[in-house]
Amino acid sequence: MNTYSLVLTLHVISIATWMMMLVYLPKLFVYHINAPQNAHATLTLQEGSLFKVGTVAMILSIKFGLILLYLNPYLLQSGGWLHLKLTLVAGMVVYHVTCKKFIRQFVQSGITQNVRFFKFFRVIPEITTALIILLSIAKPF
């Protein structure tokens, strides 16, 4: 296995881990809103732990992605698909930071969003991930 393939494999694994966190964490938010008061501390702990794992996965995803660009700088000239993909990744980083904001609000018992909001909110990384995969494989432009 060459270096590029190894880094690409690690990149895909870290992305999968990061995306699982981004999809599951809002589901925990829904549980948190619906849970009895005595379960809030446990849910807050779970949310925080999951967020930490997701943060490590996000950092690794970005690092491995940058290494891939270093190993194959031609990708930067391969078309607009990469620029759109990187824009979507930047959006996922913003989504990630927004999740941290919601965790803080739960800790402070100041969450203003409802279950319906989080059910919609959790679809965002699913759609974005599908678009990133499409762009990465099909390279449509």
C-alpha positions as CSV (number, residue, x, y, z in Angstrom):
1,M,0.0,0.0,0.0
2,N,1.5,3.4,-1.0
3,T,1.4,6.5,1.2
4,Y,-1.4,8.1,-0.7
5,S,-3.7,5.1,-0.3
6,L,-2.9,4.8,3.4
7,V,-3.7,8.5,4.0
8,L,-6.8,8.3,1.9
9,T,-8.0,5.3,4.0
10,L,-7.3,7.1,7.3
11,H,-9.1,10.2,5.8
12,V,-12.3,8.1,5.0
13,I,-12.3,6.4,8.4
14,S,-12.0,9.7,10.3
15,I,-14.7,11.3,8.1
16,A,-17.0,8.3,8.8
17,T,-16.5,8.7,12.6
18,W,-17.0,12.5,12.4
19,M,-20.2,12.2,10.4
20,M,-21.6,9.5,12.8
21,M,-21.2,12.0,15.6
22,L,-22.8,14.8,13.7
23,V,-25.8,12.7,12.9
24,Y,-26.2,11.0,16.3
25,L,-25.6,14.0,18.6
26,P,-28.8,15.9,17.5
27,K,-30.7,12.6,18.2
28,L,-29.3,12.8,21.8
29,F,-30.5,16.4,21.9
30,V,-34.0,15.1,21.1
31,Y,-33.8,12.5,23.9
32,H,-32.5,15.2,26.2
33,I,-35.5,17.4,25.6
34,N,-37.9,14.6,26.1
35,A,-36.1,13.0,29.1
36,P,-37.1,13.3,32.7
37,Q,-35.0,15.7,34.8
38,N,-33.1,12.9,36.5
39,A,-31.7,11.7,33.2
40,H,-30.3,15.1,32.1
41,A,-26.9,14.6,33.7
42,T,-26.4,11.3,32.0
43,L,-27.4,12.7,28.6
44,T,-25.1,15.7,29.1
45,L,-22.2,13.4,29.8
46,Q,-23.0,11.3,26.7
47,E,-23.3,14.4,24.6
48,G,-20.0,15.8,25.8
49,S,-18.2,12.5,25.3
50,L,-19.5,12.0,21.8
51,F,-18.6,15.6,21.0
52,K,-15.0,15.0,22.1
53,V,-14.7,11.9,19.9
54,G,-16.2,13.8,17.0
55,T,-13.8,16.7,17.5
56,V,-10.8,14.4,17.3
57,A,-12.3,12.8,14.2
58,M,-12.9,16.2,12.6
59,I,-9.3,17.4,13.3
60,L,-8.0,14.1,11.8
61,S,-10.3,14.4,8.8
62,I,-8.9,17.9,8.0
63,K,-5.3,16.9,8.6
64,F,-5.5,13.8,6.4
65,G,-7.3,15.9,3.7
66,L,-4.6,18.5,3.8
67,I,-2.0,15.7,3.5
68,L,-3.8,14.3,0.5
69,L,-3.7,17.7,-1.1
70,Y,0.0,17.9,-0.4
71,L,0.7,14.5,-1.8
72,N,-1.4,15.3,-4.9
73,P,-1.4,19.1,-5.5
74,Y,-3.0,18.5,-9.0
75,L,-6.3,18.1,-7.1
76,L,-6.4,21.8,-6.6
77,Q,-6.5,22.3,-10.4
78,S,-8.9,19.4,-11.1
79,G,-12.1,21.6,-11.3
80,G,-14.7,23.4,-9.3
81,W,-15.9,20.2,-7.6
82,L,-13.1,20.4,-5.0
83,H,-13.8,24.0,-4.2
84,L,-17.5,23.2,-3.6
85,K,-16.5,20.1,-1.5
86,L,-14.2,22.2,0.7
87,T,-16.9,24.8,1.1
88,L,-19.3,22.1,2.3
89,V,-16.6,20.8,4.7
90,A,-16.3,24.3,6.1
91,G,-20.0,24.3,6.6
92,M,-19.7,21.0,8.5
93,V,-17.1,22.6,10.8
94,V,-19.6,25.4,11.5
95,Y,-22.3,22.8,12.2
96,H,-19.9,21.0,14.5
97,V,-19.2,24.2,16.5
98,T,-23.0,24.9,16.6
99,C,-23.5,21.5,18.2
100,K,-21.0,22.6,21.0
101,K,-23.1,25.7,21.5
102,F,-26.2,23.5,22.0
103,I,-24.4,21.3,24.5
104,R,-23.5,24.4,26.5
105,Q,-27.1,25.5,26.5
106,F,-28.2,22.1,27.7
107,V,-25.7,22.3,30.6
108,Q,-27.0,25.7,31.5
109,S,-30.6,24.5,31.1
110,G,-31.1,27.3,28.6
111,I,-32.0,25.4,25.4
112,T,-34.6,27.2,23.4
113,Q,-34.9,24.8,20.4
114,N,-37.6,22.1,20.4
115,V,-37.7,18.5,19.2
116,R,-38.9,19.4,15.8
117,F,-35.9,21.7,15.3
118,F,-33.4,19.0,16.2
119,K,-35.2,16.4,14.0
120,F,-34.6,18.8,11.1
121,F,-31.1,19.9,12.2
122,R,-29.9,16.3,12.2
123,V,-30.7,15.9,8.5
124,I,-28.2,18.6,7.5
125,P,-25.0,16.5,7.9
126,E,-26.7,13.5,6.1
127,I,-27.5,15.6,3.0
128,T,-24.1,17.4,3.1
129,T,-22.2,14.1,3.4
130,A,-24.1,12.7,0.4
131,L,-23.2,15.8,-1.6
132,I,-19.5,15.6,-0.5
133,I,-19.4,11.9,-1.5
134,L,-21.0,12.7,-4.9
135,L,-18.6,15.4,-5.6
136,S,-15.6,13.3,-4.5
137,I,-16.5,10.3,-6.7
138,A,-18.2,11.8,-9.7
139,K,-16.2,15.1,-9.9
140,P,-19.0,16.6,-12.0
141,F,-17.2,19.8,-12.9
